[in-house]
C-alpha cells in the first residue's frame, strides 16, 4: 500500500522509513512571512520544493530518519546599491536529521553539520520550507551588475519633444556672447 504523506502534517518517521518523496508548488503568497519580504505583493510567484525521506543507521545501530529538502523561489526585492527592483533567487538544498526530543536536538544541532530537528507525526514541512527560504534572503540584496538608469527613449513618445526643448547650442553661444558685451 502506498502511503499518502501530507506536507503540512508529515509523519517524519513513516516518511523516512518508506523512503518516500513528495514535492509541491505553491504561490509565494501562501507563505505569509516570505511574502511579507517582497518589494510589493505579488500573486504570480511560486515556491517549488521537493523532499525525500531516508532512514540511516546511527553508530549504535538504531534507525535515524533523515529528510533531504530542496526549495526555490524568485522574490523581487530592492537592490541596496541602485534601489531598483532586483529578482533574488532563493535556493535551499539541505539535509535534516531528526531526533526524538528538543533537548537532544538543541545539543546536537550545535555540533552537527546537518540541521537537527525534532521528529513528530505531524511535522510542518511548509513551516520548514519557509524558514529555510527566509534564511536564504541576502542581508543586502543587489544586482550582480546594476542596470543603467532607465532610458525609455525608444518607447517614450515624449522623448522627441523633450529633445526638441533642449536649447540649441548655437543659441546658447549667442546668448553668452551678447552677455559678454554688456
Ligand atoms: Zn542594483
Boltz pocket constraint, residues with backbone or C-beta under 6 A from the ligand:
constraints:
  - pocket:
      binder: B
      contacts: [[A, 79], [A, 80], [A, 81], [A, 82], [A, 83], [A, 84], [A, 86], [A, 142], [A, 143], [A, 145], [A, 146], [A, 147]]
      max_distance: 6.0
